[in-house]
């Protein structure tokens, strides 16, 4: 099929030039014509699909385009304008002429590795994947070379093998430096341990990156030594004593029918008996639920090293390794005895019967845990653990130090340690944001004085915790929060919370959490009204924005953080 290529467009443009630069109007005219040609070719490609399959193919193309587009737009410095969007959609359509699926994660890596690919409609996805694979192989070879240079011995195995599983077929190893992490990530095609922040955390003793691998062995048939190959990469957070991530190749999760499932359970069990460099047991107490989503456990059951059993038959003080628990809700019909045991199993919190209140009428001065409807009085109380429902409806409380930093200092610190979207960065550059950092922003700029540092109390909760019967607008949400004694936050809570989330809430931010900051809206570079959110996904920890267009309504599952002022006694 003949295409109107970008190369032809450039040639025509050059030929039209005089001694002076081509006028902006002529450039725009040529660009408009080129985009029109791209759209025509896209429609012609769509017509090649059978009538029975066309709708499904278009849906697949659009879904892939949306996934790639949303991520490309958040990559700093990556040009993703109308031309790039049209070319990407056309090339996806051509690709799906012969394919049913597309690995968008690998394609994203390939595009960001070769951004000029989206400047011309020449070249296929097949060729791009081929080039990416070759570059990946070259990177791994170079990393191995670096590793050999670091150790001064090409035959040296750089990984610290902690132990071999009982079957003898697998090992669990600890990765020690950036070349190790990059080589593992390159082979596994995932993002665990790939940023400098991981190495810094490893050096500070905050996390360990572990690798579940096939044990190296001598193949009698080929008479060759087969090196160990990674199967699962594990992130162990020593501060929270949690397995934060367990990723197979291509960011896939562990399944019960994986041939090595039993060995993984054995490896995790053995890991809890090993010691860190400082002599502390790796006796982790939790695996992030997101990493076990492919493993099903019946309601009110527990999957342990010994198999699946009812929670009533489980001894929470027996130090038995729990892989995953089934759904365990606490309702008004749940007995106090069962509720106390469920709370200890799920949250690791011990309490007596008189310390648990399953409703406001049961609250006493001894109450340690409350499960029930939220109220202003409950939030103002000294109850240590508050849930609107158990366990999903936990109300998190934290503290945060704000103030004392310029916008330039905030941006610099965030970019050094985290990721920031272009929209969030443009919000930081908005004069409305910068002014609220200073005491006297109405004075001439050279007289501005930074606000002093102060510590504020925060409350994290879901929209549904307020008792709404329908999804509220932003104004309705803020008004309801005020009735509960909560306030919107200063805008600077956004960047400060990104920098100090773990310090504020005494935990690592959970995977796929997007915590929205209740604050006065600020416009971004595109003129959209936004508020900050801090999130975590497979790419990393982000400062980003949530769009607050007029009339937008928030679903009950959205999580917000508000400022909370304690009433004077």
C-alpha positions as CSV (number, residue, x, y, z in Angstrom):
1,X,0.0,0.0,0.0
2,X,1.5,3.3,-1.0
3,X,2.1,5.8,1.8
4,X,2.6,9.6,1.9
5,X,5.8,9.4,3.9
6,X,7.3,12.0,6.2
7,X,10.5,11.9,4.1
8,X,8.6,13.0,1.0
9,X,7.0,15.7,3.1
10,X,10.4,17.0,4.2
11,X,11.7,16.9,0.6
12,X,8.7,18.9,-0.7
13,X,9.1,21.4,2.1
14,X,12.8,21.9,1.4
15,X,12.2,22.4,-2.4
16,X,9.6,25.1,-1.6
17,X,12.1,27.1,0.4
18,X,13.4,30.4,-1.0
19,X,16.4,32.3,0.3
20,X,14.2,33.0,3.3
21,X,12.6,30.6,5.7
22,X,9.3,29.0,4.6
23,X,6.5,31.0,6.2
24,X,4.7,29.6,9.2
25,X,1.5,29.5,7.2
26,X,3.1,27.3,4.6
27,X,4.5,24.9,7.1
28,X,1.2,24.6,8.8
29,X,-0.5,24.0,5.4
30,X,2.0,21.2,4.6
31,X,1.6,19.7,8.0
32,X,-2.2,19.7,7.7
33,X,-2.0,18.0,4.3
34,X,0.4,15.4,5.7
35,X,-1.9,14.7,8.7
36,X,-4.8,14.4,6.3
37,X,-2.9,11.8,4.2
38,X,-2.1,9.9,7.3
39,X,-5.8,9.8,8.3
40,X,-6.8,8.6,4.8
41,X,-4.2,5.8,4.9
42,X,-5.4,4.8,8.4
43,X,-9.0,4.6,7.1
44,X,-7.9,2.6,4.1
45,X,-6.0,0.2,6.4
46,X,-9.1,-0.2,8.6
47,X,-11.1,-1.2,5.5
48,X,-8.8,-4.2,4.9
49,X,-10.2,-5.9,8.0
50,X,-13.2,-8.1,7.4
51,X,-16.7,-6.8,8.4
52,X,-17.0,-9.4,11.1
53,X,-13.6,-8.4,12.7
54,X,-13.4,-4.7,12.0
55,X,-15.1,-3.5,15.2
56,X,-13.0,-5.7,17.4
57,X,-9.8,-4.7,15.6
58,X,-10.6,-1.0,15.9
59,X,-11.2,-1.5,19.7
60,X,-7.9,-3.3,20.1
61,X,-6.1,-0.5,18.1
62,X,-7.7,2.2,20.3
63,X,-7.0,0.4,23.5
64,X,-3.3,0.0,22.6
65,X,-3.1,3.6,21.4
66,X,-4.6,4.9,24.7
67,X,-2.2,2.9,26.9
68,X,0.8,4.0,24.9
69,X,-0.4,7.6,24.5
70,X,-1.1,8.2,28.1
71,X,2.4,7.0,29.1
72,X,4.3,8.8,26.3
73,X,2.6,12.1,27.3
74,X,4.1,11.7,30.8
75,X,7.6,11.2,29.6
76,X,9.6,14.4,30.1
77,X,11.0,15.9,26.8
78,X,9.2,13.3,24.6
79,X,7.6,14.9,21.6
80,X,4.1,13.5,21.2
81,X,2.1,15.9,19.1
82,X,-0.6,15.4,16.4
83,X,2.0,14.0,13.9
84,X,3.3,11.4,16.3
85,X,-0.2,10.4,17.4
86,X,-1.4,10.0,13.8
87,X,1.7,7.9,12.9
88,X,1.4,5.7,16.0
89,X,-2.2,5.0,15.3
90,X,-1.5,4.2,11.6
91,X,1.4,1.9,12.5
92,X,-0.7,0.1,15.0
93,X,-3.4,-0.5,12.4
94,X,-0.9,-1.9,10.0
95,X,0.5,-4.2,12.8
96,X,-2.9,-5.5,13.7
97,X,-3.5,-6.6,10.1
98,X,-1.5,-9.7,10.9
99,X,-1.6,-9.8,14.7
100,X,-4.3,-10.1,17.4
101,X,-2.3,-8.7,20.4
102,X,0.5,-6.3,21.0
103,X,3.0,-6.1,23.9
104,X,2.5,-2.5,24.8
105,X,5.1,-2.5,27.6
106,X,7.9,-3.7,25.2
107,X,6.6,-1.3,22.4
108,X,6.7,1.6,24.9
109,X,10.4,0.8,25.7
110,X,11.2,0.5,22.0
111,X,9.6,3.8,21.1
112,X,11.2,5.7,23.9
113,X,14.5,4.1,22.9
114,X,14.0,5.3,19.2
115,X,11.8,8.4,19.4
116,X,12.4,9.3,15.7
117,X,10.3,6.2,14.9
118,X,7.2,8.4,15.3
119,X,8.4,11.1,13.0
120,X,7.9,9.2,9.8
121,X,5.2,6.7,8.6
122,X,8.0,4.5,7.2
123,X,9.0,1.4,9.1
124,X,7.0,-1.3,10.7
125,X,6.5,-2.4,14.3
126,X,8.1,-5.6,13.4
127,X,11.4,-3.8,12.5
128,X,11.1,-1.7,15.7
129,X,10.7,-4.8,17.9
130,X,13.7,-6.4,16.1
131,X,15.9,-3.3,16.7
132,X,14.8,-3.1,20.3
133,X,15.6,-6.8,20.9
134,X,19.1,-6.4,19.4
135,X,19.8,-3.3,21.6
136,X,18.6,-5.1,24.7
137,X,21.1,-8.0,23.9
138,X,23.8,-5.4,23.4
139,X,23.0,-3.7,26.7
140,X,23.1,-7.0,28.6
141,X,26.4,-7.8,27.1
142,X,27.8,-4.4,28.1
143,X,26.5,-4.8,31.6
144,X,28.1,-8.2,31.9
145,X,31.4,-6.6,30.8
146,X,31.0,-3.8,33.4
147,X,30.3,-6.4,36.0
148,X,33.4,-8.4,35.1
149,X,35.5,-5.1,35.3
150,X,34.0,-4.3,38.7
151,X,35.0,-7.7,40.1
152,X,38.2,-8.2,38.1
153,X,37.1,-11.7,37.1
154,X,35.0,-12.6,34.1
155,X,34.1,-16.0,35.6
156,X,32.9,-14.4,38.9
157,X,29.3,-14.9,39.8
158,X,28.2,-11.4,41.1
159,X,25.0,-12.5,42.8
160,X,25.0,-13.5,46.4
161,X,23.2,-16.9,46.4
162,X,21.3,-17.1,49.7
163,X,20.2,-20.7,49.4
164,X,18.9,-23.4,47.1
165,X,15.3,-24.7,47.4
166,X,14.5,-28.2,48.6
167,X,14.1,-29.5,45.1
168,X,17.6,-28.4,44.2
169,X,16.3,-26.8,41.0
170,X,16.2,-23.2,42.0
171,X,18.1,-20.6,44.0
172,X,17.3,-17.3,45.7
173,X,20.0,-14.7,45.1
174,X,20.5,-11.1,46.2
175,X,21.4,-8.5,43.6
176,X,24.1,-6.1,44.8
177,X,24.5,-3.2,42.4
178,X,23.1,-1.3,39.5
179,X,24.7,-3.5,36.7
180,X,23.0,-6.5,38.4
181,X,19.6,-4.7,38.5
182,X,19.8,-3.5,35.0
183,X,20.8,-6.9,33.6
184,X,18.0,-8.6,35.5
185,X,15.4,-6.0,34.3
186,X,16.7,-6.2,30.8
187,X,16.2,-9.9,30.7
188,X,12.9,-9.9,32.6
189,X,11.5,-6.8,30.8
190,X,10.1,-5.2,33.9
191,X,10.8,-2.2,36.0
192,X,11.7,-3.6,39.4
193,X,14.9,-2.1,40.7
194,X,15.8,-0.2,37.5
195,X,16.1,3.4,38.9
196,X,19.0,4.9,40.9
197,X,16.7,5.3,43.9
198,X,16.7,1.5,44.3
199,X,20.5,1.4,44.5
200,X,20.5,4.3,47.0
201,X,17.8,2.5,49.1
202,X,19.9,-0.7,49.0
203,X,23.0,1.2,50.2
204,X,21.0,2.6,53.0
205,X,19.7,-0.8,53.9
206,X,16.1,0.1,53.3
207,X,15.4,-2.5,50.6
208,X,16.8,-5.6,49.1
209,X,16.2,-6.8,45.5
210,X,16.2,-10.6,45.3
211,X,16.1,-12.9,42.3
212,X,14.4,-16.4,42.2
213,X,16.4,-18.2,39.6
214,X,16.9,-21.6,37.9
215,X,20.0,-23.1,39.6
216,X,23.1,-23.3,37.4
217,X,23.8,-26.8,36.2
218,X,25.8,-28.9,33.8
219,X,23.7,-30.3,30.9
220,X,24.8,-33.8,30.2
221,X,23.1,-33.9,26.8
222,X,24.8,-30.8,25.4
223,X,28.0,-31.2,27.6
224,X,27.6,-27.5,28.4
225,X,27.3,-25.5,31.6
226,X,23.9,-23.7,31.7
227,X,24.0,-20.5,33.7
228,X,21.2,-19.5,36.1
229,X,18.2,-17.7,34.6
230,X,15.9,-15.3,36.6
231,X,12.3,-16.3,36.9
232,X,10.9,-13.8,39.5
233,X,12.3,-10.5,40.8
234,X,11.4,-9.7,44.4
235,X,11.5,-6.3,46.2
236,X,11.9,-6.8,50.0
237,X,11.3,-3.6,52.0
238,X,13.2,-3.9,55.3
239,X,11.6,-0.9,56.9
240,X,8.0,-2.1,56.5
241,X,9.0,-5.8,56.6
242,X,7.0,-6.4,53.4
243,X,7.5,-8.1,50.1
244,X,6.5,-5.1,47.9
245,X,6.9,-6.7,44.5
246,X,7.2,-10.1,43.0
247,X,7.4,-9.9,39.2
248,X,7.8,-12.6,36.6
249,X,8.9,-11.7,33.0
250,X,6.9,-8.9,31.4
251,X,5.5,-7.8,34.8
252,X,3.3,-10.9,35.2
253,X,2.3,-12.3,38.6
254,X,2.9,-15.7,40.2
255,X,0.2,-18.4,39.5
256,X,-0.6,-21.6,41.4
257,X,-0.1,-23.6,38.2
258,X,3.4,-22.2,37.6
259,X,5.8,-25.2,37.5
260,X,7.9,-23.7,40.2
261,X,5.1,-22.4,42.5
262,X,6.0,-24.9,45.3
263,X,9.6,-23.9,45.1
264,X,8.7,-20.2,45.3
265,X,6.7,-20.9,48.5
266,X,9.7,-22.8,49.9
267,X,12.0,-19.9,49.0
268,X,9.8,-17.4,50.7
269,X,9.6,-19.6,53.8
270,X,13.4,-20.1,53.8
271,X,14.0,-16.3,53.3
272,X,12.3,-15.6,56.6
273,X,15.0,-17.6,58.4
274,X,17.9,-15.8,56.8
275,X,19.7,-12.7,58.1
276,X,20.6,-9.4,56.5
277,X,24.1,-7.9,56.6
278,X,23.3,-6.3,60.0
279,X,22.1,-9.6,61.5
280,X,18.4,-8.9,61.3
281,X,16.0,-11.7,60.3
282,X,14.2,-11.2,57.0
283,X,11.1,-12.3,58.8
284,X,8.7,-10.4,56.6
285,X,5.0,-10.3,57.7
286,X,3.2,-9.3,54.5
287,X,3.2,-9.7,50.7
288,X,1.5,-6.8,48.8
289,X,-1.9,-8.0,47.7
290,X,-1.3,-6.8,44.1
291,X,1.5,-9.3,43.7
292,X,-0.7,-12.2,44.4
293,X,-3.8,-11.3,42.4
294,X,-3.6,-14.4,40.3
295,X,-3.8,-16.7,43.3
296,X,-7.3,-17.4,44.6
297,X,-8.1,-18.3,48.2
298,X,-11.6,-19.0,49.5
299,X,-13.3,-16.5,51.8
300,X,-12.2,-16.7,55.4
301,X,-9.4,-19.2,54.5
302,X,-5.7,-18.8,54.7
303,X,-3.1,-20.1,52.2
304,X,0.0,-21.1,54.3
305,X,3.1,-23.1,53.7
306,X,1.1,-26.1,54.8
307,X,-1.9,-25.5,52.4
308,X,-5.2,-23.7,52.6
309,X,-7.1,-23.8,55.9
310,X,-9.9,-21.9,57.7
311,X,-8.9,-18.9,59.7
312,X,-10.5,-20.5,62.8
313,X,-8.0,-23.4,62.5
314,X,-5.0,-21.0,62.2
315,X,-2.8,-20.0,65.1
316,X,-1.7,-16.4,64.5
317,X,1.0,-16.8,67.1
318,X,2.5,-19.9,65.6
319,X,4.9,-18.1,63.2
320,X,3.5,-20.0,60.2
321,X,4.2,-18.4,56.9
322,X,1.1,-16.9,55.3
323,X,1.2,-16.6,51.5
324,X,-2.3,-15.1,51.1
325,X,-5.6,-14.7,52.9
326,X,-9.0,-15.0,51.4
327,X,-11.7,-12.2,51.8
328,X,-12.3,-11.6,55.5
329,X,-14.9,-9.0,56.3
330,X,-16.1,-8.0,59.8
331,X,-19.8,-7.2,59.9
332,X,-22.2,-6.5,62.7
333,X,-23.0,-10.2,62.8
334,X,-19.3,-11.2,63.3
335,X,-18.6,-12.4,66.8
336,X,-16.0,-10.4,68.9
337,X,-13.9,-13.6,69.1
338,X,-13.8,-14.0,65.4
339,X,-13.3,-10.3,64.8
340,X,-10.3,-10.1,67.1
341,X,-8.7,-13.1,65.4
342,X,-9.3,-11.7,61.9
343,X,-7.8,-8.4,62.9
344,X,-4.7,-10.1,64.2
345,X,-4.3,-12.2,61.0
346,X,-4.9,-9.4,58.5
347,X,-3.4,-6.4,60.3
348,X,-1.1,-7.9,62.9
349,X,-2.9,-5.9,65.6
350,X,-3.6,-7.6,69.0
351,X,-6.5,-6.4,71.2
352,X,-8.8,-7.6,73.9
353,X,-12.6,-7.7,73.6
354,X,-13.1,-4.5,75.5
355,X,-10.7,-2.7,73.2
356,X,-12.8,-3.4,70.1
357,X,-15.9,-1.3,69.2
358,X,-18.1,-2.5,66.4
359,X,-20.2,0.7,66.4
360,X,-20.3,4.0,68.2
361,X,-22.5,2.6,71.0
362,X,-19.6,0.3,72.0
363,X,-16.9,3.0,72.3
364,X,-15.3,3.4,75.7
365,X,-12.1,5.1,77.0
366,X,-10.4,1.8,76.4
367,X,-11.3,1.5,72.8
368,X,-8.3,0.8,70.6
369,X,-10.0,-0.3,67.4
370,X,-13.2,1.0,65.9
371,X,-15.2,-0.4,63.0
372,X,-18.3,1.5,61.9
373,X,-19.8,4.7,60.5
374,X,-17.4,7.7,60.5
375,X,-18.3,10.9,62.3
376,X,-16.6,14.2,63.3
377,X,-16.3,12.9,66.9
378,X,-14.7,9.6,65.8
379,X,-12.0,11.5,63.9
380,X,-11.4,13.8,66.8
381,X,-11.0,10.9,69.2
382,X,-7.8,9.2,70.3
383,X,-8.8,5.8,68.9
384,X,-5.7,4.3,67.4
385,X,-7.2,2.3,64.5
386,X,-10.4,3.5,62.7
387,X,-12.2,1.6,60.0
388,X,-15.4,2.4,58.2
389,X,-15.3,-1.2,57.0
390,X,-12.7,-3.9,57.6
391,X,-10.2,-4.2,56.2
392,X,-10.6,-1.9,53.1
393,X,-12.0,1.1,54.9
394,X,-9.0,2.0,57.1
395,X,-8.7,5.7,57.9
396,X,-5.0,6.5,57.8
397,X,-3.6,9.4,59.9
398,X,-0.2,11.0,59.4
399,X,1.9,14.1,60.0
400,X,3.8,16.1,57.4
401,X,6.3,18.9,57.7
402,X,5.7,21.7,55.1
403,X,7.2,25.1,54.3
404,X,10.7,26.4,54.2
405,X,11.4,25.4,50.5
406,X,11.2,27.3,47.3
407,X,9.5,25.9,44.2
408,X,12.9,25.4,42.6
409,X,14.1,23.4,45.6
410,X,10.9,21.2,45.6
411,X,11.2,20.5,41.9
412,X,14.9,19.6,42.2
413,X,14.4,17.2,45.1
414,X,11.4,15.5,43.4
415,X,13.3,15.1,40.1
416,X,16.3,13.6,41.9
417,X,14.3,10.9,43.7
418,X,10.9,10.5,42.0
419,X,9.0,11.1,38.8
420,X,6.9,14.1,38.0
421,X,4.4,14.6,35.1
422,X,4.7,17.6,32.9
423,X,1.3,18.7,34.1
424,X,2.3,18.6,37.8
425,X,5.5,20.5,37.0
426,X,3.5,23.2,35.2
427,X,1.3,23.5,38.3
428,X,4.5,24.1,40.4
429,X,5.4,26.8,38.0
430,X,2.0,28.5,38.3
431,X,2.4,31.8,40.2
432,X,-0.6,30.9,42.3
433,X,1.4,27.9,43.6
434,X,4.6,29.9,44.2
435,X,2.8,32.7,46.1
436,X,1.4,30.3,48.7
437,X,4.9,29.4,49.7
438,X,5.6,32.9,51.0
439,X,4.3,35.0,53.9
440,X,4.0,38.3,52.0
441,X,3.4,37.5,48.4
442,X,1.6,40.8,47.9
443,X,4.9,42.7,48.4
444,X,7.4,43.2,45.6
445,X,9.0,39.9,44.6
446,X,12.4,40.7,46.0
447,X,10.8,41.2,49.5
448,X,9.1,37.8,49.7
449,X,9.8,35.8,52.8
450,X,9.4,32.0,52.8
451,X,6.9,30.6,55.3
452,X,8.5,28.8,58.3
453,X,8.3,25.1,58.5
454,X,5.3,23.7,60.3
455,X,4.0,20.2,61.0
456,X,0.4,19.5,60.0
457,X,-1.9,16.5,60.6
458,X,-3.3,14.6,57.7
459,X,-6.2,12.2,57.3
460,X,-6.4,9.8,54.3
461,X,-9.8,8.4,53.5
462,X,-12.1,7.4,50.6
463,X,-14.9,9.5,49.2
464,X,-17.4,6.8,50.2
465,X,-16.3,7.1,53.9
466,X,-18.3,10.3,54.2
467,X,-21.6,8.5,53.7
468,X,-22.5,10.0,50.3
469,X,-25.5,8.4,48.5
470,X,-24.3,9.6,45.1
471,X,-21.0,10.6,43.6
472,X,-20.1,14.2,44.8
473,X,-18.6,17.1,42.9
474,X,-15.4,18.6,44.2
475,X,-17.3,21.4,46.0
476,X,-19.7,18.9,47.5
477,X,-16.8,16.7,48.7
478,X,-15.0,19.7,50.3
479,X,-18.2,20.9,52.0
480,X,-18.9,17.5,53.5
481,X,-15.3,17.1,54.7
482,X,-15.7,20.4,56.5
483,X,-18.7,19.0,58.4
484,X,-16.3,16.2,59.6
485,X,-13.8,18.8,60.9
486,X,-11.5,18.5,58.0
487,X,-9.9,21.2,55.8
488,X,-8.4,21.4,52.4
489,X,-4.6,21.3,52.3
490,X,-2.2,24.0,51.3
491,X,-1.1,23.3,47.7
492,X,2.5,22.6,48.8
493,X,1.3,19.4,50.6
494,X,1.4,17.8,47.1
495,X,5.2,18.0,46.5
496,X,6.0,17.7,50.2
497,X,3.9,14.5,50.6
498,X,5.6,13.0,47.5
499,X,9.0,13.6,49.2
500,X,7.9,12.3,52.6
501,X,5.1,9.9,52.1
502,X,6.8,7.0,53.9
503,X,7.8,9.3,56.8
504,X,4.3,10.7,57.0
505,X,2.3,7.5,57.0
506,X,5.0,5.1,58.4
507,X,4.7,2.8,55.4
508,X,5.8,2.5,51.8
509,X,3.2,3.7,49.3
510,X,1.2,0.7,48.1
511,X,1.4,-0.3,44.5
512,X,-1.3,1.3,42.3
513,X,-2.4,3.8,45.0
514,X,-3.2,7.3,43.7
515,X,-3.7,9.6,46.7
516,X,-5.4,12.9,45.8
517,X,-4.6,16.1,47.7
518,X,-7.7,18.0,48.7
519,X,-6.7,21.6,47.8
520,X,-7.7,24.7,45.9
521,X,-7.4,24.0,42.2
522,X,-4.5,25.3,40.2
523,X,-4.3,25.5,36.4
524,X,-1.7,23.6,34.4
525,X,0.1,24.7,31.2
526,X,-2.9,23.6,29.1
527,X,-5.3,25.8,31.1
528,X,-6.9,22.8,32.9
529,X,-8.0,23.1,36.5
530,X,-6.1,20.5,38.6
531,X,-5.2,19.2,42.0
532,X,-2.1,17.2,42.9
533,X,-2.0,13.5,43.5
534,X,0.9,11.2,44.6
535,X,0.9,7.8,43.1
536,X,2.8,4.6,42.6
537,X,2.7,2.3,39.5
538,X,5.1,-0.1,37.8
539,X,7.2,2.8,36.6
540,X,7.8,4.3,40.0
541,X,6.6,6.9,42.5
542,X,5.0,10.0,40.9
543,X,3.8,13.5,41.6
544,X,1.0,14.0,39.1
545,X,-2.3,15.8,38.8
546,X,-6.0,15.0,38.9
547,X,-8.3,16.9,36.6
548,X,-11.1,18.8,38.3
549,X,-13.2,20.0,35.4
550,X,-16.4,21.7,36.3
551,X,-19.1,19.2,37.2
552,X,-16.7,16.3,37.7
553,X,-18.0,13.8,40.2
554,X,-15.8,11.6,42.3
555,X,-16.5,7.8,42.7
556,X,-16.7,6.4,46.2
557,X,-13.4,4.6,45.8
558,X,-11.2,7.7,45.2
559,X,-8.8,8.3,48.0
560,X,-8.1,11.9,49.3
561,X,-5.9,13.4,51.9
562,X,-7.3,16.3,54.0
563,X,-5.8,18.5,56.7
564,X,-7.0,17.7,60.2
565,X,-6.9,20.1,63.1
566,X,-7.3,18.7,66.5
567,X,-9.8,20.6,68.7
568,X,-8.5,22.2,71.8
569,X,-9.4,20.1,74.9
